[in-house]
């Protein structure tokens, strides 16, 4: 079956303008343009649009989606399995958050007393689950199950104040990385500040720190496309910039 821009937009629940923009940036080209100048999309384009929308739903930027979909190693079936795992994780996180909201409502209405630590348990569990679902297999293979379990437990046992400190550290790290990347100098003041913030952020999760492990993790950010997608979401090349900054920070060769 074939679709015009308007019909495909209606089918997918997106705007015609979105499809035209995807064409302009080379993300989703029509199979052909007919004699009247209308873009025509076939089944292959329909399937590709579904993949694009899955990635968008997971918060991925268009530039990164294009890189993934055009990579020679891209596998449609494996991508769908990844989407399924990610969406399942989102559903479980939403279920926990809904349960926390319900408990908070009950506490406000006088049903029972909600302990402070329970008010934040869902958020900490969400953080642990997100990391496990996205990076767990690689991290466990690299550092061992024991190390990962201790790190997860450390997060779950954080007080609300400690949890807030970690979030602020991450926000400061990402902001510093953004500005440091613009300088193009990982050895500069901002690049090295980012590397130090990254070390401090890791200290919230790791039982002990080593320069070798720090460098190994920074290299993984470049080697694994999922880590790269996170850091490169706004500025492609940020993961490599952080890796280079950490290399200088740790004195690695």
N, C-alpha and C positions, 0 to 999 in steps of 0.2 A: 504494500500500500504506500502511496505517496502523499505528501502533505505540502501545502504552501506554508509560508511563515505564519499566517493567521491561524490556520487549522492546527499546526503543530503547537503554537502558543496556547491555544485553547485546550489541546490534549494534555499538555504538560503543566498547565497552570502558571505559565510565565507570560511576560509581555512580549509583544512582537518586537519591541525595541531591544529587549534583552537578546533575542535571537539574532537580530541584525548586528548587535555589538559583538556577539560571539563570532559571527562571520568576519567582522572587520579585524578582530585580533587573531584570527586563525585558529580559534578554539573549536568551533563547530561550523564547518563549511557545508553548504548545501551539496547534494549529489550532482545537481546541475542547475542552470538557469534557463528557463524556457524562452521561446521566441518572443514572448510578451515582456520579458525581463523579470519574471517572478522566480524567486528562489524555490527550488523543489527539493524536499528531503525524503529519503528512503528509509528502509528499516535500519540500515547501519547507523544512520544519523540519529534515529529515534533511540537506539540502544546507547549511543555515545552520549546523548543528552541526559539520559537517565543516570549514567555514571557521573557526569558533571554535576548534576543536582544532588546526588548522594554526597559527593565531596564538598559541595557548597554547604550542605546541611551540617557537615562536620566542622564547618568553620574555616575551610581551606581557601586560600586566595586563588584567583584565576590563573596567575602566572605559574604557580606551583602545580595546579591541576593540569595545565597544558604540558608541563614538563613530564608529569607522570603518565598521561595518556599517550604521549608521543614517544615515550621511551621504548626501545626495542624489547626490553624485558617485561613490558606491561602484559599482564594476564587477566582477562576479563573475569574468569571464574574465581581466581584468587582474590581479585578486587572485591567481588561481591561477598565472598566469605569475610573479608576484612570489614566491609560495611556492616554486615550482619553482626559481627562481634561488637563493633563500635556502637551500633544502635541498641543492641541488647544491654550494653553497659549504660547507655544513656537512660534507658527505661528503668533499670535497677536504681540508678542514682535519683531519678525523679520519684520513684516509689519511696525511697528513704526520706527525701526532702518533704514529700507530702505527709509522711508519717510524723515527721518532726513538726510540721506546721499544725497538724491535727492535735498533737500533744501540747503544743504551745497554746492553741486556742482553748483546749480543755483546762489548762492551767490558769489562763486569764479568766475563764468563766467560773473558776473555783472548783473544778473537778478534782484536781490533785496538784501537788507541788512538783514542778519540773526542775531537776537539779541543773545547775549551770553547765556542768560538763556535758550533760545530755543535749543541751541546746546546740552544741557545736559538733556532736559526735557524727552526724550525717555528713557534715562538710569535710571532716577529716577522713572518714571512710570513703567519701567520693574521691578525694585526692589519691588515696592509696589504690583504689580500684582503677582509676584512670591510668595511673602509671603501670599497674600490672597488665591491664588489657592492651595498652599501647606498646610498652617496652619490656614487659616482664620476662619474656622468653630470652631476649638478648642479654638483659641485665643479669638474669640468673645464670646464664651460660658463662658470662664473663666473670662474675664476682661470687657465684655460689649461692645456693638456697639459704644458707645460714645468714649470710651477710644481708641479703634482701629481706628476710624475715625480721631481723633485728632492726633494720631501717624502717620497715612498715610499722613495727610495734612502737618505735620511737615516735612516729607521727601520731599514732592512735592515742598515745599517752600524753601528748602535748596539752598543756593548759590553754585556755582561751587566749591568754596574753602571749604565750609562746607561739601559738598558731598565728596570731596577728603579726608578730615580729617576722615570721617566715614569709607571710604574704607581702609585707612591706619591703622586705629584702628582695623578693622576686620582682616587685614593681620597680624598685630602684635599679636592679640589674638590667631589666629590659630597657628602661629609659636611658641608662648610661650606654648600653650597647648601641642603641639607636643613634645617639649623638657621636659615640666613638667611631662607629662605622663610617659616618660622614667624613671623618678626618682621613680615613684610609691608612691609619698608622696604628697597628695593634700594639706597638711598643710605646706609644705615646701615653700621656697622662690619663686620658679617658679609657684607652684600651686596657691599661694596667689596672685602673680602678674597676673596670668591668670584671677582669680576671679575679681581683681580690674579693669583689662582691660575690662572684660565683663560688669562690672557696668558702666564704662565710655562709652562703646559702646551703652548700653541701654539708657544712657542719651541723645543720639542723636535722639532717637525715642520716649521716654516716656516724658510726660509733667511733671511728678513728680516721684520720686524714693521712694521705700520703701523696707526694707529688706525682708518683708514677700512676696512681689510680686516677688522680685529677686529670692528668694528660690523656690517659686512656679513655676517659669519659668524653673529654673534649673532642678527641679524634672520632669517637663513635657518632658524635653529633654530625659529622661530615660524611661518614661512611654509611650511615643508616638514613634512608630517605624520610622516615617518619620523624626522627629528631630534626633533620634538616628542614622539613616542612614547618615545624613549630618555630624555629628561630628565623627562618627565611620568609615567614608569612607576609611581612610588610616590606622587608628589604632583602632580596635575594643576595646571598653572599655573607649574611650575618653569622651563620654557623661557622663558616671558614674563618671569619674575622675573630670570633671568640676562640676557636681552636688555636689560631696563631698567637693571640694574646696570652692564652694559658701556656703555650709553649715557651714564650719569653718569660712569663711569670714564674714558671717552675724550673727554668733553666734547662729544658729538655732539648735534645738534639733532633 
